[in-house]
């Protein structure tokens, strides 16, 4: 049995890496689920058409039935490379988005680790791109006072501004939520457009195929088969549009879920830093259910241990 290299094994087992992969896979599964739903709905609709034509004995219906199955599978096979490519793109974007989400925590953890290694040239540069204003602004305030305490050789209680003392629960980061939700909705719209285009291609080809093989078949009133199929699809579009709207809504709900993945930890780290500055030097960051931030929280706690031993 082939064994993976040690470094690769460690990366795969890394909880942060697993969180990024899980988040990216959720993006892919949502899009694949709705894509399958639309295609299944279209298939069932066309299956009803086949039964209708055969039941009413239209000329060429039997040949149309056999040709249809060959056609539909060949069409799907032709679209497989594009489908796989789009799923890889969604996976990559989801992986990148999850990396950006936890970047503020990585910045703090990395800085704490560098300070523990006595790297005095290191400086803290928060990640403002993520728009976690509470965590980024207070972390600057925190590390500035710690550096000042190191200069003086003693850690004293700090008067925390009122804007921070009034916060007792995770705050709603409006800018973060809007920006990330905007990105997620773009994911949903791109995937929806792809689903819609694929569905329409299959429909149009089936209409063309039916027109060729059932050219002599006419419905009551002199209307042809093409008219019947096109009108049926017009009615079916209501269901397809409903599924696409539901697709975007699902991504919207998923965006709220992702926001909860970082708002809680951001408040926990903020509250620990605030308590530490107020003189509670034994307080540490304790997160339950956020294993993907475990390494960064350990670095922060080790840094706080070091500061407590050195300056108190």
Buried (B, 14 or more C-beta within 10 A) or exposed (E): EEEEEEEEEEEEEBEBBBBBBEBBBBBBEBBBEBBEBBBEBBEEBBEEBBEBBEEEEBEBBBEBBEBBEEBBEEBBEEBEEEBEEBBEBBBEBBBEBBBBBBBBBBBBBBBBBBBBEEEEEBEBEBBEEBBBBBBBBBBEBBBEBBEEBBEEEEBEEBEBEEEBEEBEEBBEBEEBBEBBBEBBBEBBBBBBEBBBEBBBEBBEBBBEBBBEBBEEBBEEEEEBBBEBBEEBBEEBBEBBEEBBEEBBEBBBEBBEEBBEBBBBBBBBBBBBBBBBBBEEBEBBBEBEEBEBBEBBBBBBBBBBBEBBEEBE
